[in-house]
Amino acid sequence: MKQSILFLLILSFSSSCNLLESNDSTNQGILTLIPSVNQNQNPVPLKNARITEDSYLFTIDIFNEDDLENSIRSLDTESLSEELILPEGNYIAKAYTNEYSLPSFSDSIYSGQSESFSISANEETEVSINCTLENVKVSISYIQNTLDFFDDIYTVVSTNSGSLLFSPNDEMTYSGFFESGNFNFDVRMQKDGINYQSLFSYENAQPSDWLKISFNFSGELTADGIGNINLIIDDSQNGIDLDWELDPVELENYALYISEYAEGSGYNKAIEIYNPTAESIDLANYSIVFYANGATESSSTLDLSGEIEAYSTYLIIHSSFDQDLLPENITQNLEASISITGNDAFVLSHQEEAIDQFGVIGDDADFASNITLRRKAEVGEGNLIFSMEEWDEFEEDNFENLGTR
């Protein structure tokens, strides 16, 4: 499973040698790297290139041609925009990923090829580096409803949830003790900014007993994202051996997700939605469903309108928001009397089907009062199981990042 991905590195130079203190009289130039990933024939800024829901550490190393052991500069995702002054000469650049950020996986997503190039003073140079997509990660979330026997019927008495992540090129087994009951699985894959999803369930026949259940996943995915994921559930007590074969279905409308939440002073409330794809999306069938103060049933629904451009945000602010607090040149897409007070949950939906959730429905804990929360940079898709680990917290009335991602 290999796919060619083109990184275009645009290198520009000038003779502003006074930017670098040096006694060397060699002619120099300013090197600027602007990498992009070619996804579905569309150039995408590196920071918007989401292959998985988790972050990866991207690096470009530059070497002198006669010394391939020691790089003269290593540029990562935090410093790619920095200017670098180099003397005339011959160099080699290599793009690659560092160790994968999850503890269970050390394989890289991109494997870079070295490219040679020469720098001449006061000339502009372009270098392209071809990389290969080696793995696509698949996330699997599960929700378990524990059943017990009351009045001759089985009743859900508690729920448990979790998530797994694996590479479809490898088998992965997850075992643990779970109370028996109904298991609902949500298998998702993200590749080239497109989300895929399959849903299925497993019902154990022995409520209120403790069982050891083993989940074994394996599968293959082709370069265009088509393939199968196999799941075997081994119920060691009852000897049940179940095998599902899943065909992920492309769901373009699952791409949008909630990227920022602001519960500021007074009426300074805002919700931001992000489009991580290379195409604009019509919002005619999208809505936000609110669950106020720990309610289990929706209290209001806000229908969205207009269009959200590729790699852009859609900003919803309270109709009485203090405009002086907004960043300059920001455009709010919708003004509404949104009521978010810190203990509310809300769901982003498409055609009445939930695709992302903020907060826990039915929980009135005061978890998000007087703060701004921004989705972590490594999060690239929605999640129906809310987790504060996906968010960075900022002080009240911090709106400096509204409208950008």
C-alpha positions in Angstrom: 0.0 0.0 0.0 2.0 2.9 -1.3 0.9 6.3 -2.5 3.1 9.0 -4.0 2.9 12.3 -2.2 4.7 15.3 -3.4 6.3 17.8 -1.0 7.1 21.0 -2.8 9.8 22.9 -1.1 10.1 26.5 -2.4 13.5 28.0 -1.7 14.0 31.7 -2.1 17.2 33.6 -1.7 18.5 37.2 -1.4 21.9 38.8 -0.7 20.9 40.2 2.7 24.0 38.9 4.3 23.8 41.3 7.2 21.1 39.0 8.6 23.9 36.5 9.5 26.9 37.5 11.5 29.9 35.9 9.7 33.4 36.8 8.7 33.1 34.5 5.7 33.0 36.3 2.4 31.2 33.5 0.7 28.0 34.7 -1.1 24.9 33.7 0.8 21.2 33.6 0.4 18.1 33.3 2.5 16.5 29.8 2.4 12.7 29.6 3.1 11.0 26.2 3.2 7.3 26.1 2.4 6.3 22.4 2.3 2.9 21.1 1.2 1.4 17.7 0.8 -0.4 16.8 -2.5 -3.6 15.2 -1.3 -6.1 14.2 -3.9 -4.3 16.4 -6.4 -4.7 19.4 -4.2 -1.7 21.0 -2.4 -2.4 21.2 1.3 -0.3 23.1 3.9 1.5 20.6 6.0 -0.2 21.6 9.2 -3.6 20.7 7.6 -2.5 17.4 6.2 -4.3 14.9 8.5 -3.6 11.3 7.8 -4.7 10.1 11.3 -6.4 11.6 14.2 -3.1 11.8 16.0 -0.2 14.1 15.4 3.1 13.1 13.8 6.5 14.9 14.0 7.5 16.0 10.6 11.2 17.0 9.9 13.3 18.3 7.0 17.0 17.9 7.5 19.6 19.7 5.4 23.1 18.3 5.0 26.2 19.5 3.3 26.8 17.2 0.3 30.2 16.1 1.8 28.8 15.3 5.3 25.7 13.1 5.4 26.3 12.2 9.1 25.6 15.6 10.6 22.7 17.9 9.5 23.4 21.6 9.4 19.8 22.3 10.2 16.8 20.3 11.2 13.4 22.0 10.7 10.3 20.6 12.3 6.6 21.6 12.1 7.3 24.4 14.6 10.2 26.0 12.6 9.4 25.3 9.0 8.6 29.0 8.4 11.9 30.2 9.8 14.4 31.7 7.3 17.8 30.0 7.0 20.9 31.6 5.5 23.2 29.3 3.6 26.4 29.9 1.7 26.7 28.8 -2.0 27.3 25.1 -2.3 25.8 21.7 -2.8 23.3 20.3 -0.3 21.0 17.4 0.4 17.5 17.7 1.9 15.5 14.9 3.4 11.9 14.9 4.6 10.7 12.2 7.1 8.8 11.7 10.3 10.3 11.2 13.7 9.0 8.3 15.9 5.3 8.1 15.9 3.8 9.9 18.9 1.7 7.0 20.2 3.4 4.7 22.7 2.2 1.6 20.9 3.5 2.5 17.4 7.0 3.5 16.3 6.6 3.1 12.6 6.7 6.2 10.4 3.9 7.4 8.2 6.1 9.1 5.6 9.4 7.8 4.3 11.4 10.5 2.6 13.8 10.3 -0.2 16.9 12.4 -0.3 17.2 15.1 -2.9 20.4 16.9 -4.0 20.3 20.6 -4.8 22.8 23.5 -5.3 22.5 27.0 -3.9 23.8 29.9 -6.0 23.8 33.4 -4.6 20.8 35.6 -5.5 19.0 32.9 -7.4 15.7 31.1 -6.6 15.8 27.4 -6.3 13.0 24.8 -6.1 13.4 21.3 -4.6 10.7 18.6 -4.6 10.9 15.6 -2.4 8.9 12.5 -3.2 7.6 10.6 -0.1 5.6 7.4 0.3 2.6 6.9 2.5 3.4 3.7 4.4 0.6 3.3 6.9 -2.9 4.5 7.6 -4.1 4.3 11.2 -7.6 3.2 12.0 -9.3 4.2 15.2 -11.9 2.0 16.9 -14.2 3.3 19.6 -16.5 1.1 21.6 -19.4 1.8 24.0 -20.5 -1.0 26.3 -23.9 -1.0 27.8 -24.0 -3.2 30.9 -27.3 -5.1 31.3 -29.0 -6.5 34.4 -32.2 -8.4 34.9 -35.1 -6.3 36.5 -38.8 -7.3 36.4 -38.3 -9.9 33.7 -36.5 -7.6 31.3 -32.9 -6.7 30.7 -32.1 -3.0 31.7 -29.0 -0.9 30.9 -27.5 -0.1 34.3 -24.2 1.4 33.3 -22.0 2.2 30.3 -18.3 2.0 29.6 -16.4 3.4 26.7 -12.9 3.5 25.2 -10.9 3.6 22.0 -8.3 1.7 20.2 -5.9 2.6 17.4 -4.1 0.1 15.1 -2.4 -0.1 11.7 -4.4 -2.2 9.3 -1.1 -3.8 8.0 -0.7 -5.5 11.4 -2.7 -7.6 13.7 -3.6 -6.1 17.1 -5.2 -7.9 20.0 -6.9 -6.1 22.9 -8.0 -8.1 25.9 -9.7 -7.1 29.1 -12.4 -7.8 31.6 -15.8 -6.4 30.7 -19.2 -6.8 32.2 -21.3 -8.6 29.7 -23.9 -6.7 27.7 -24.2 -4.9 24.4 -21.1 -3.6 22.7 -21.4 -0.9 20.0 -18.4 -0.4 17.8 -17.5 2.6 15.7 -14.6 2.0 13.3 -13.2 5.1 11.7 -10.4 5.7 9.3 -9.1 9.0 8.0 -7.0 9.2 4.8 -6.2 12.3 2.7 -8.7 14.4 4.7 -11.6 11.9 4.0 -13.2 10.0 6.8 -14.5 6.5 6.6 -16.8 4.8 9.2 -18.4 1.5 9.9 -20.8 0.7 12.8 -21.7 -2.7 14.2 -22.7 -4.2 17.6 -22.1 -7.4 19.6 -24.5 -8.6 22.3 -23.3 -11.0 24.9 -25.9 -13.5 26.2 -24.9 -13.6 29.8 -25.8 -10.3 31.6 -24.2 -9.3 35.0 -21.4 -11.8 34.7 -17.7 -10.9 34.3 -16.1 -12.3 31.2 -12.7 -12.0 29.5 -13.3 -10.8 26.0 -10.5 -10.6 23.4 -10.7 -8.3 20.4 -8.4 -9.1 17.5 -8.3 -6.7 14.5 -6.5 -7.1 11.2 -7.0 -5.9 7.7 -5.7 -4.3 4.5 -6.3 -0.9 3.0 -5.4 0.1 -0.5 -3.9 3.4 -1.5 -7.4 4.8 -2.4 -8.7 3.9 1.1 -10.7 0.8 0.1 -10.3 -2.4 2.0 -11.5 -4.6 4.8 -11.1 -4.7 8.6 -11.5 -8.0 10.2 -12.6 -8.3 13.8 -12.7 -11.5 15.9 -14.4 -11.3 19.3 -13.4 -14.3 21.5 -15.7 -14.8 24.5 -13.7 -17.2 26.6 -16.5 -18.2 28.9 -19.1 -19.1 26.3 -16.7 -20.2 23.5 -18.1 -17.7 21.1 -15.9 -16.9 18.2 -17.3 -14.1 16.0 -15.8 -12.6 12.9 -16.9 -9.4 11.1 -15.6 -8.1 7.9 -16.0 -4.4 7.6 -16.0 -2.3 4.5 -15.4 1.3 5.4 -17.7 3.6 3.6 -16.6 7.1 2.5 -18.6 9.7 4.4 -17.4 13.1 3.2 -19.8 15.0 5.5 -18.1 13.6 8.5 -15.1 15.8 7.9 -16.2 18.9 9.8 -15.5 19.2 13.5 -15.7 21.7 16.4 -12.4 23.4 16.7 -12.9 26.1 19.4 -15.2 27.0 22.2 -15.3 30.3 24.1 -17.4 30.9 27.2 -16.3 34.5 28.0 -17.7 37.2 30.1 -21.2 38.6 29.5 -22.5 37.7 26.1 -19.0 36.9 24.7 -19.8 33.3 23.6 -18.5 31.6 20.4 -18.3 28.3 18.7 -15.9 27.6 15.9 -16.2 24.8 13.3 -13.3 23.7 11.0 -13.3 22.2 7.5 -10.0 20.1 7.1 -10.7 19.1 3.5 -9.6 20.5 0.2 -13.2 21.2 -0.9 -15.8 23.8 0.3 -18.8 22.3 2.1 -22.4 23.5 1.9 -23.8 23.8 5.4 -27.5 23.6 4.4 -27.9 20.2 6.1 -25.8 21.0 9.2 -27.0 22.0 12.7 -25.9 22.3 16.3 -28.1 20.6 18.8 -27.8 22.0 22.4 -28.4 20.1 25.7 -28.6 22.8 28.4 -27.6 22.3 32.1 -27.1 18.6 32.0 -30.3 17.8 30.1 -30.7 14.4 28.4 -33.1 15.8 25.7 -32.2 18.6 23.4 -33.1 22.1 24.5 -32.6 23.9 21.2 -31.3 23.5 17.6 -29.3 26.0 15.6 -29.5 25.4 11.8 -26.3 26.5 10.0 -26.3 28.2 6.6 -23.8 29.3 4.0 -20.6 27.6 3.0 -17.4 26.7 4.8 -14.4 27.1 2.5 -11.6 24.5 2.3 -9.2 24.6 5.3 -11.3 27.4 6.8 -13.3 28.0 9.9 -17.0 28.8 10.4 -17.6 31.1 13.4 -20.8 31.3 15.4 -20.9 34.1 18.0 -23.6 35.4 20.3 -25.6 38.2 18.7 -24.5 40.6 21.6 -20.8 39.7 21.5 -18.5 42.7 22.1 -17.1 43.2 18.6 -14.1 45.1 20.0 -12.8 41.9 21.5 -12.7 40.0 18.2 -9.4 39.7 16.3 -9.0 42.2 13.5 -10.3 41.3 10.1 -12.3 38.4 11.5 -15.6 37.5 9.9 -18.3 35.8 11.9 -20.4 33.6 9.7 -23.5 33.5 12.0 -24.8 35.5 14.9 -27.3 33.8 17.2 -28.5 33.8 20.8 -26.4 30.8 21.7 -26.6 29.9 25.3 -23.4 28.2 26.6 -22.8 28.6 30.3 -20.1 26.0 31.1 -22.3 23.0 31.9 -23.9 22.5 28.5 -23.3 19.9 25.9 -23.9 20.4 22.2 -23.6 18.2 19.1 -22.6 19.1 15.5 -25.0 17.1 13.2 -25.4 16.5 9.5 -28.9 15.5 8.5 -29.7 14.9 12.1 -26.8 12.5 12.5 -24.2 13.4 15.1 -20.7 13.8 13.8 -18.9 15.6 16.7 -19.8 16.3 20.3 -18.7 18.9 22.9 -19.4 18.0 26.6 -21.2 15.0 28.0 -25.0 14.8 27.5 -26.8 14.4 30.8 -23.9 15.6 32.9 -24.4 19.0 34.6 -20.8 19.3 35.8 -19.5 22.9 35.5 -16.5 21.9 33.3 -16.2 24.7 30.8 -17.1 28.0 32.5 -15.2 31.3 32.0 -12.6 29.7 29.7 -11.6 29.3 26.1 -11.0 25.7 24.8 -9.2 25.0 21.5 -9.0 21.6 19.9 -5.4 20.4 20.0 -3.5 20.7 16.7 -3.1 16.9 16.4 -6.9 16.3 16.5 -8.1 16.1 12.9 -11.7 14.8 13.2 -14.8 14.8 15.3 -15.3 12.5 18.3 -18.7 11.4 19.7 -16.9 10.5 23.0 -16.0 13.8 24.5 -12.6 14.0 26.1 -10.9 17.1 27.7 -7.6 15.5 26.6 -8.4 16.7 23.0 -8.5 20.4 24.1 -6.1 23.1 25.3 -7.4 25.5 27.9 -7.0 29.3 27.9 -8.1 32.1 30.2 -11.5 33.8 30.0 -12.0 36.2 27.1 -9.0 34.8 25.1 -10.3 35.2 21.6 -7.0 35.8 19.7 -7.2 32.6 17.8 -10.9 32.8 16.8 -11.4 32.3 13.1 -8.1 30.5 12.5 -7.0 26.9 12.9 
